[in-house]
Amino acid sequence: MVVQELLSNADALVLGCGVERTPPAHDALRTIIRKCKAPIVADAEALHAIADKPSVIHGKQILLTPNAGEFQVLSKNPWPTDSEERNKAVKNLARRYKATIIVKGADDYISDGDRVIVDREGSPFLTKGGYGDLLAGVAGAMLARGRSPFEAAKVAAYLVGRAGRVVSKRLGESTLASDVLRQLSSLLPRRS
């Protein structure tokens, strides 16, 4: 299997983006997760596959990145509207899955089951297509550099949110994930 060969040298894995919602796709995602030894960011359709069989992630160093709708798929409950209830909900979900969770939105709620951090750096203009993929990619890069899932989530939320805030001041409602991606390099320290 090509995926197994690639995973043997991987420092991290980001999966679920762009995958169709079918039983064979979910089986394939769960097989990849089961065989992966590297830290994982599970996004989009991978979350649906995990919700069907949560035991697949036991013992994995994993970050789950649901939006409000995907939170409901994982928890079987709607994402609360009250911030205190959101703190409890993300913490409970992290404990239930024994994973780090970042619930994406205008504010990102991050928990490893013990701690909760709310990143308010983002913009309401970032709650559309592509933002989640960008957040998952940055978190995956942080995992590949040796950060824990909790630290990777915090850094990714801040960087993507900060870049989005800068861009959305200029572009407003027309801000796209690709605009935010171009802005990221200006926030990263330069190596000499």
SULJO-V310402 format. One line per field, one symbol per residue. ss: DSSP state (H for helix, E for strand, - for the rest). psi: psi as a letter, one per 20 degrees, with the letter a starting at -180 (. if undefined). burial: I if it has 16 or more other ideal C-beta (glycine too) atoms within 10 Angstrom, else O. Layout:
ss = ???
psi = ???
burial = ???
//
This chain:
ss = -HHHHHH----EEEE-------HHHHHHHHHHHHH---EEEE--HHHHHHHH-HHHH----EEE---HHHHHHHH-------HHHHHHHHHHHHHHH--EEEE----EEEE----EEEE----HHH----HHHHHHHHHHHHHH----HHHHHHHHHHHHHHHHHHHHHHHHHH--HHHHHHHH--------
psi = pgggghhhjqhrppqhpjqqnqghggggghggghipirqqoprchhhggghhmhihipjqoqppmqagghghghijqqpqhphghgggghghggggilrppooqahppppqjhgqppoojiaqiijlrphghggggggghhhghjjqrhgggggggggggggghggghhgichjpqhhggghhghiiqqpp.
burial = OOOOOOOOOIOIIIIIIOIOOOOOIIOIIIOIIOOIOIIIIIIIIIIIIIIOOOOIIOOIIIIIIIIOOIIOOIIOOOIIOOOOOIIOIIIOIIOOIOIIIIIIIOIIIIIIIOOIIIIOIIIOIIOOOOIIIIIIIIIIIIIIOOIOIIIIIIIIIIIIIIIIIIIIOOOOOOIIIOIIIOIIOOOOOOOO
//
